[in-house]
Every structure is written in C-alpha cells, then in structure tokens.
C-alpha cells in the first residue's frame, strides 16, 4: 500500500484491531512524510453490499447531490 498523502511505498501498520467478526481496522503510518490513516478490511461480499447501497443512494438522489459529501 502507498501513502495516501505523498504516494510513498514506505508504509507500515502500527496497530491492528478486529471490530466484530468481519471487520479489521489497521492504523498505518508513512515513514516518508509521517502521515497516519486508518484502513478498514471487509470480506468481499460485505464490500459489495456497501458499494451497492451507496450506488442506490446516488441513483435516488442523483450524482450532483452525493458529490457534496
């Protein structure tokens, strides 16, 4: 994984936590710029349902409305 701020590949995980049986949160740190962020890992089926739910929201409200998020 690359840093979402500077693009460096020098990233390491500083903390990992399981929340519930199907979610893993990882706190990541960029060694190049020091930026920290959190990623969430979901099983592929859960991710597909989340994407489908968001797509349904866009279809109901239109892309112009959801672009303000």
C-alpha positions as CSV (number, residue, x, y, z in Angstrom):
1,X,0.0,0.0,0.0
2,X,1.2,3.5,-0.8
3,X,0.7,6.6,1.4
4,X,-2.5,8.4,0.5
5,X,-0.8,11.8,1.0
6,X,2.6,11.6,-0.5
7,X,2.4,8.3,-2.5
8,X,5.5,6.7,-0.8
9,X,5.6,2.9,-0.6
10,X,7.3,3.2,2.8
11,X,4.2,2.5,4.9
12,X,3.8,0.2,7.9
13,X,1.0,-0.9,10.1
14,X,1.2,0.4,13.7
15,X,-2.0,-1.1,15.1
16,X,-4.5,-3.7,14.1
17,X,-7.9,-4.3,15.7
18,X,-10.8,-6.6,15.0
19,X,-14.2,-5.0,15.4
20,X,-16.8,-7.7,15.3
21,X,-16.2,-10.9,13.5
22,X,-15.9,-9.4,10.0
23,X,-14.0,-6.1,10.2
24,X,-10.4,-5.4,10.7
25,X,-9.1,-1.8,11.3
26,X,-5.5,-1.1,10.6
27,X,-3.7,2.1,11.6
28,X,-1.0,2.9,9.1
29,X,2.0,5.2,9.2
30,X,4.0,6.7,6.3
31,X,7.7,6.6,7.1
32,X,8.4,9.2,4.4
33,X,6.0,12.0,5.4
34,X,4.7,10.9,8.8
35,X,1.1,10.9,7.8
36,X,-1.2,8.4,9.6
37,X,-4.5,7.0,8.5
38,X,-6.9,4.1,9.2
39,X,-8.0,1.4,6.7
40,X,-10.9,-1.0,7.1
41,X,-10.8,-4.5,5.7
42,X,-14.2,-6.2,5.0
43,X,-15.0,-9.5,3.3
44,X,-15.6,-9.1,-0.4
45,X,-19.4,-9.8,0.0
46,X,-19.8,-7.1,2.7
47,X,-17.9,-4.6,0.5
48,X,-20.1,-5.4,-2.5
49,X,-23.2,-4.7,-0.4
50,X,-21.8,-1.4,0.9
51,X,-21.0,-0.3,-2.7
52,X,-24.4,-1.4,-3.9
53,X,-26.0,0.6,-1.1
54,X,-24.0,3.7,-2.0
55,X,-24.9,3.3,-5.7
56,X,-28.6,3.0,-4.7
57,X,-28.2,6.3,-2.8
58,X,-26.7,8.0,-5.8
59,X,-29.5,6.7,-8.0
60,X,-32.2,8.0,-5.7
61,X,-30.6,11.5,-5.1
62,X,-28.6,12.0,-8.3
63,X,-24.8,12.3,-8.5
64,X,-25.0,16.1,-8.1
65,X,-26.4,15.7,-4.6
66,X,-24.0,12.9,-3.5
67,X,-20.9,14.8,-4.8
68,X,-21.2,17.2,-1.9
69,X,-20.3,14.5,0.6
